Amino acid sequence: MKISNPCLVETIYQFYNTEIRPLGDYGIWTRNSIGRHLLYHRNEEDVILNEAVSMLYAQIQSLRTRVWTENVLDGCTEPHHKNIQLIASLTKTLTDTLDKRKCLKV
């Protein structure tokens, strides 16, 4: 589901005021501070790394289906060397990203 930033801020603002503030002595959370909070957390390194891991994994899975190709001249199935090299490169990048994400959690 896609939602614009102003709509998201307004939804959070309404939810906070109707559902959270009645639970205790919580201060006012302005629309501007909600927007800043979302922007800050959206750009945190661990969030970005999680998205990068997801994208890299999807790319690797997609390429796995294209490792073998049919030779148009003789009909034989043969490895697609460039896709194999790309999978190796993406796998190394994924491993490095996972290592970096792991180090952030320690």
C-alpha positions as CSV (number, residue, x, y, z in Angstrom):
1,M,0.0,0.0,0.0
2,K,1.4,3.4,-0.9
3,I,0.7,6.5,1.0
4,S,2.0,10.0,0.7
5,N,4.2,11.5,3.4
6,P,1.6,14.1,4.4
7,C,-1.1,11.5,4.7
8,L,1.1,9.2,6.7
9,V,2.0,12.1,9.1
10,E,-1.7,12.9,9.5
11,T,-2.6,9.3,10.1
12,I,0.1,9.0,12.8
13,Y,-0.9,12.3,14.3
14,Q,-4.6,11.2,14.6
15,F,-3.7,7.8,15.9
16,Y,-1.3,9.2,18.5
17,N,-3.9,11.7,19.8
18,T,-6.8,9.3,19.9
19,E,-5.0,6.0,21.0
20,I,-1.7,6.9,22.7
21,R,-2.2,10.1,24.6
22,P,-5.2,8.9,26.6
23,L,-3.1,6.1,28.0
24,G,-0.9,8.4,30.0
25,D,0.6,11.8,30.5
26,Y,2.2,12.0,27.1
27,G,3.0,15.4,25.6
28,I,1.9,16.8,22.3
29,W,3.5,15.3,19.2
30,T,3.3,17.9,16.4
31,R,2.9,17.0,12.8
32,N,6.3,18.6,12.1
33,S,8.1,16.5,14.7
34,I,6.3,13.4,13.4
35,G,7.7,14.2,9.9
36,R,11.2,14.7,11.2
37,H,11.0,11.5,13.2
38,L,9.9,9.5,10.1
39,L,12.6,11.1,7.9
40,Y,15.3,10.4,10.5
41,H,14.4,6.7,10.9
42,R,13.8,6.1,7.3
43,N,17.4,7.1,6.6
44,E,19.0,5.2,9.4
45,E,21.7,2.8,8.3
46,D,20.1,-0.3,9.6
47,V,16.9,0.4,7.7
48,I,18.8,1.1,4.5
49,L,20.9,-2.1,5.0
50,N,17.7,-4.2,5.5
51,E,16.3,-2.8,2.2
52,A,19.6,-3.5,0.5
53,V,19.6,-7.1,1.7
54,S,16.1,-7.6,0.4
55,M,16.9,-6.2,-3.0
56,L,20.2,-8.1,-3.4
57,Y,18.5,-11.4,-2.4
58,A,15.7,-10.8,-4.9
59,Q,18.2,-10.1,-7.7
60,I,20.2,-13.3,-6.9
61,Q,17.0,-15.4,-6.9
62,S,16.0,-13.9,-10.2
63,L,19.3,-14.6,-11.8
64,R,19.3,-18.2,-10.5
65,T,16.5,-18.8,-13.0
66,R,18.8,-17.5,-15.8
67,V,22.0,-19.4,-15.2
68,W,21.3,-22.0,-17.9
69,T,20.4,-20.9,-21.4
70,E,19.5,-22.8,-24.6
71,N,22.0,-22.5,-27.4
72,V,20.0,-21.4,-30.4
73,L,22.3,-23.1,-32.9
74,D,22.2,-26.7,-31.5
75,G,19.5,-26.6,-28.8
76,C,21.8,-27.7,-26.1
77,T,21.6,-26.2,-22.6
78,E,24.7,-24.4,-21.5
79,P,25.7,-22.1,-18.6
80,H,25.3,-18.4,-19.1
81,H,28.8,-17.2,-17.9
82,K,27.9,-13.5,-17.4
83,N,24.9,-14.4,-15.2
84,I,27.1,-16.7,-13.2
85,Q,29.7,-14.0,-12.7
86,L,26.9,-11.5,-11.8
87,I,25.5,-13.9,-9.2
88,A,29.0,-14.3,-7.7
89,S,29.4,-10.6,-7.5
90,L,26.0,-10.0,-6.0
91,T,26.5,-12.8,-3.5
92,K,29.8,-11.2,-2.3
93,T,28.0,-7.8,-2.0
94,L,25.2,-9.5,-0.1
95,T,27.7,-11.2,2.3
96,D,29.4,-7.9,2.9
97,T,26.1,-6.2,3.6
98,L,25.0,-8.9,6.0
99,D,28.4,-8.6,7.8
100,K,28.0,-4.8,8.1
101,R,24.4,-5.2,9.4
102,K,25.6,-7.8,11.9
103,C,28.3,-5.4,13.1
104,L,25.8,-2.6,13.7
105,K,23.7,-4.9,16.0
106,V,26.7,-5.8,18.2
